[in-house]
């Protein structure tokens, strides 16, 4: 339960930052206070990178700490976190002007695939 809580917590911050970055023109011209007015785009990208790395680490912990998953599922969970982390961080770090919509979609696909894999792995183990 603690890992699931950490997973959701670590996912929310980059999710929020990517929404801000994707719609930054709308948020800049808004009268409401927001992070895009306080932090430059480069800082929000760095913030997202740190939180996504933490998210990937927690996802990898699922493969180590869930004792009743078969080894193939554990490897799939670990590889999923590693591959998506490299893809997302590569887009944020090495592209001068990344497509924040694609990064946002990638982040959500990473979490969705992780949850489906873990649930399916637990479901497979429950059958004798």
Order of alpha helices (4+ residues) and beta strands (2+ residues): alpha-alpha-alpha-alpha-alpha-alpha
